Amino acid sequence: MSEEKKNLQEWVRSYYVEQGYNCSETIIHAGNSCYGLGLHEEDMKMMACYGSGMYCGSTCGALISAAAVLSKLMIKTKAHDQLDEIRPVIQANYRNFNTILGGTDCKTLRPLHHTKEQKCLQTVLLAAQALEKTIQDYQLVKE
């Protein structure tokens, strides 16, 4: 499959399984590749610290990076200039994530979706599903 034709789920598998990125790094890389966000490798390193719920079981890094992808897709200058636009989208993504995954904190999600063999692959795939739903619901990417 050509790189340009991969969907978000395929990009997630590539970055998480083949390249060994954590949940947060995977979503930002996959989003960048899938939606042409124009981020550079050095820029995406900022998301590394959100893996494993900031390494303390807090908010899932995949959810945090999904919000970053949405922000990059939407914000033209700064969030305060577009609060009426960005707020409902981020809230919808949070709801989609919570509904699909059964929580938002790593300490809740890990027992539900983590396996020794695949680690958090299922979590990241489901996070991508929630992100895709949000993007489709708000028509943020033209097909």
C-alpha positions, -999 to +999 in steps of 0.1 A: +000+000+000+014+034-009+022+058+019-002+084+006-032+061+006-029+048+042-057+056+065-053+066+102-055+031+115-028+019+091-005+048+101-011+039+138+000+003+132+031+016+113+042+040+140+032+019+171+041-016+159+068-011+133+085+020+147+080+016+184+065+050+193+044+053+225+007+061+224+010+098+223+038+099+198+019+074+176-012+095+173+006+127+165+028+110+139-001+091+124-022+123+123+006+142+107+011+116+080-026+110+074-038+146+074-007+164+062-003+186+093+031+198+083+048+189+116+085+181+117+100+152+136+116+175+161+082+192+168+065+159+175+090+150+202+071+174+225+043+147+227+066+119+239+061+129+276+024+121+275+029+083+271+014+061+299-007+090+311+023+113+316+040+082+331+017+083+362-015+068+348-033+101+343-049+113+310-041+089+282-014+102+259-034+091+228-063+114+239-039+143+244-023+139+210-057+135+194-066+170+208-033+183+194-042+169+159-076+186+161-060+218+172-035+217+143-064+211+119-085+239+132-065+268+148-054+295+125-039+319+151-046+309+187-074+291+206-088+322+222-096+335+188-115+304+179-130+292+212-165+288+198-151+265+171-125+245+190-143+239+223-172+218+210-148+197+188-124+189+216-153+181+239-168+158+213-135+140+208-133+136+246-168+121+247-160+099+217-128+086+233-145+080+266-174+061+250-153+040+227-125+032+252-144+032+285-124+059+302-098+086+296-071+078+322-043+054+315-049+037+348-085+029+338-077+020+302-047-002+308-066-031+324-092-029+296-070-027+265-034-035+273-018-069+267+017-082+272+020-091+235+005-059+219+010-035+248-013-005+242-019-011+204-057-016+210-059+016+230-042+036+202-063+020+175-095+029+194-082+064+201-077+068+163-112+056+158-125+083+182-104+109+164-117+098+130-153+100+142-147+135+155-131+146+123-159+131+102-187+145+124-172+180+121-161+176+085-126+188+094-109+170+065-122+171+029-123+137+014 
